[in-house]
Amino acid sequence: MLGHPGQPVTTEEVELDPPKAGEVLVRVAAAGVCHSDVRYADGELGPGYWPIVLGHEGAGVVDEVGEGITHVEPGDHVAFCFVPACRACRYCRAGKPNLCELVTERGATGMLLDGTSRLRLPDGTILKHGLRTACFAERTVVAAGGAVPIPDELPLWQAALLGCSVVTGTGAVRNVARIQPGQSVAVLGCGGVGLQVVAAAARAGAEPIVAVDRAPEKLELARGLGATHVVDASAEATPATAVRRITGGGVDVAFEVIGRGETIRLAWEMARPGGAAVIVGMAPEGTEATVPALDFLSDKSLLGTYYGSGDPAVEIPELAALALAGHLDLSSAVTHVGGLDDVEAALDRLRRGEGARTVLIVDPALAGYD
């Protein structure tokens, strides 16, 4: 639990109400620690999110369902989806459930879709649900669309990555950039999400794939997931120049997976005339990025994306099937494993740019982690 930005995340006993109609109670098996959790913990996304139970990337087993739930039942394995789309607003009807208006509205309050919380301290203090999921916990209540059924055969400690880093990175490649075989790609930032961008670009047949990061260990992970070239940004005075040199003038698509104004500009500089920069990283509130306006005359595009820009409820099961078939390596992006008491250490590693994904094993027997 996080009481206020700047304070350490602590493990506390809290009260969890049962699911209401249209909600699901899930016993959490494992949860991934994402850089978005750092943004919340450090107060970089604006006021009003605290006190809060963090965590939005994870998987578990259904314990109980509320009235009207038909897509899952107790005992089912599920991955969390932090955009449980309403399927009725203008964006949902237009095929953009990742931009669901109801989810966006409730997200600003830290509440579930009915505008209330299921979490409170013993003294009655209401707690917010981190990205409507709050899975840094033994159990959590989520909206119906927040629990996506997945095959029982997939270990839940690996499935924990599906609902954020994997669907986000894959969607940026497939739904936004629409990478075709032979297109060139640069990935700026090779943490948990960036590695999934690398892997998705490799599956799409991109060539070359240039991974850019300051951490040599993350560059090696990127090589293992399909990067053909790496650029150590700490050793290069101008990483964009290095990428242009490797690719003969710039890449077709440069993915920024950090969320900083200066790295957005770098991604823009890495893209060739006629190419695009796709901004995947979540930037702190108030961050601005600038690019030379004259460059638009070279047909370059600056593209945004949120949560893979697709339909996570459909894509998460597809990605789970890919993993089971051996076409999606989930475990290689995991550099650290811990328990609920290790959240603060995991956040600190992300602040220092160390490692890729930390997976918290909440229930070892359910998680299937040996």
C-alpha positions, 0 to 999 in steps of 0.5 A, a space after each residue: 500500500 502507498 499512503 502518499 507519494 515519496 513514502 515507501 510502499 508497505 505491506 499492510 492488512 486491509 479490508 476487501 469487500 466481496 464483488 458486486 454485480 459485474 465484478 470478479 474476486 481473484 486470488 492473485 498468483 503473481 504480479 509484475 512491477 511496471 514503470 507505470 507503478 513508479 509514476 504512481 508511487 512518485 506522484 508523477 501523474 498528478 494528485 488524487 490517487 492516494 492512498 492506493 494499493 498499487 499493481 496492474 499487471 498480474 494473473 491469478 485464479 477466480 475465487 468468486 463472481 458477482 451477479 451477471 458474470 458468465 465469462 469466468 467461474 471460480 477456479 478459472 485462470 485469468 490475466 488482469 486487464 486494466 482497461 475493462 472496457 464498457 463496450 457501450 461508449 463511442 470509443 468502444 463502439 468505434 473499435 477502440 476499447 483501449 480508450 473507453 470513456 467510462 474507464 478513463 473517467 473512473 481511472 482519474 478517481 482510482 475507483 472501480 467502474 461503479 465509482 466506489 472502492 472495495 478496499 479500505 483500512 481497518 479504520 475505515 479509510 478508503 483505498 484507491 485501486 491502482 489502475 482499477 486492478 490493485 494486484 499487489 495483494 493476495 486478493 483483488 476485486 476487478 470489473 468483469 473485463 478486468 479478468 481475462 480467461 487464459 489456458 490453465 497450462 500457462 504458468 501464472 508467474 509468466 502469464 502475469 506479464 500478458 496484461 501490460 508489458 506483452 499486450 502493450 509492446 505487441 500492440 505497438 508493433 502490430 496495431 500502431 506501426 503495423 510492421 511488415 517483413 523487412 522493415 527496419 526498427 529501433 527500440 529506445 528503452 529495453 525494459 519490460 515493455 521495450 523487450 516485448 516491442 523487440 520480440 514483437 518486431 522480430 516475430 513480424 519479420 523486421 530487419 534490422 532491429 536496433 535496441 538502444 539502452 544505457 544498461 548492457 544487461 538489458 541490451 543482451 536481453 534484447 539480443 536474446 529476443 531478436 535484436 540484430 544490433 545494439 547501441 549503448 546510449 551511455 557510450 554514444 554521444 549521439 545514439 540517433 547518429 549511431 542508429 542512422 549509421 547502422 541502418 543507412 539513414 534511419 529506421 522505418 519505425 522508432 519506438 520510444 519506450 521510456 516516457 521522457 521528452 528528450 528520448 521522444 526527440 531521439 526516437 524522432 531523429 532515428 526515424 528516416 524520411 517517410 518513417 515514424 516515431 511511435 511513443 509507447 512510454 508513459 511520461 510524467 504529467 507536464 512533460 513536453 516533447 518538441 520536434 523540428 516542424 520542418 521535418 514534417 515535410 519529409 513525411 515523418 509521423 509522430 504516433 501515440 499509443 495506449 495499451 497496445 491500441 487494440 482490444 486487450 480482451 481479445 489479444 491477451 488470450 491470443 498471446 497466451 496461446 502464442 506462449 503455449 505454442 513456444 512462439 512467445 518467450 515470457 520468462 526471458 524478460 524476467 530479471 528479478 523475482 520476489 514477494 509482496 515485501 519486495 515491491 519497494 526494492 523493485 520500484 527502486 531498481 526501475 528508478 535506477 534503470 536496472 533490470 527488466 521485469 520483476 515478478 512478485 510471487 504472491 502465491 507460489 503454489 498457484 504461480 507455478 514458479 519453481 
